[in-house]
């Protein structure tokens, strides 16, 4: 009886307190970083934007802590070194998101590129650490995917807001949500879904996108170069999403079918 009653308390604590504490901590730290000039902080405080983004990411994490615990993993071991690095990457992407409401002529214009680029390094490092210490988990995979997706929203939004990328580049940000929404729609209607193609092309293109977005956020990179390269970098990634959707929905035959 005691253990059964403790489970809801744990759920409430992790799903509410954990995101709130994390969001408050990052907001307090970033309050001293983000420049106040040119910003109406009463309406759009960049530290608050970053804190809310991180709260959403931590909520995603905490919503999966209890199921992972009941699967036989001690709660204290869920946040090993690899998952801690992944959470740090999420915090860096939240820093990037805060600059959506910061003018591009700020003295800290280099911070989004530095934060996003550091997140790329951690993206490679956390997977290596997980494989090295033998702690690859379902939670870690979900965190990695969630933060990758969030990074592909935050970085393009800042680049578009600062005029470093055309607005149509935000189709990259929407692509995964459209893909998942399409699959969910078919699932609710009882229509069949098939395995996606066994290909690493999407991962390679994601790496290319990360490098390109870092360059787009870097003040020293000419805007003309970024705009010229944008369609050539974007088209292959959108093409892979379209291919995967056609295969998964049965409109295009995969190699295994």
C-alpha positions, 0 to 999 in steps of 0.5 A: 500500500505504501509503495502504491501511494508513493507512486502518484507523489513521485509522478507529480513531483517529477512532472511538475516540480522538475520542469518548474525548478529547471525553468526557473534556474535557467531563467535566473541565470539568463536574466543576466546574460540577455541584453535589455537594450531594444527589448520590451521585457514586460511583453517578451522577456528572452529569459522567460522565453528560454525558461518556458522552452526548457520547462516544456523539454523537462516536462517531456523528460519527467513524463517518462521517468515513472514508466521507466522506473516501473520497467525496473530501472532505479529512478536515480540511475535514469540520469546517467552521464549520457542523459545529463549531457543530453539535458545540457544540450536541451538547455543550450537550445533553450538559450538559442530560443530566447534570442528569437525576441532579441534584436539581431544587432545585439552585442551578444549576436554570437551567442546563438551560434555558440550555443547551438554549435556546442549542442551539436558537439554534445549531440555526438558526445552523449551517444558516444558516452552511452555506447561506451558505458553500455547505458543506451536506453529508450529514455535516452533515445526519446530525449535525443529525438525530442531535443534534435527536433526542438533544435531544428525549430529554435535555430531556424526561428532565430535565423529567420527572425534575424534575416539570416534565412528566408522564411520558407526555411521554417518548412524544416521545422514543420517537417517532422511534426507534419510527418508525425501528425500524418502517421497519427491521422492514419493510425486513428483511422485504422489505416496500415503503417509499414516500417520506414526504410533502413537508411542512415541518409536522414542522419547524415542530412541532419548533421549537414543541417546542424552545421549549416544552421550554425553557420547561418547563426554566425554573424561573420558568415555572409547572409548572401552566401547563406541564402544562396545555399539554403535551397540546396541544403533544405531540399534533400532533407524535405525529400527524405521526409517525403520518401519516408512518409510514402514508404511508411504509408505504403505508397512507395515500396521499401527494400524490405517489402 
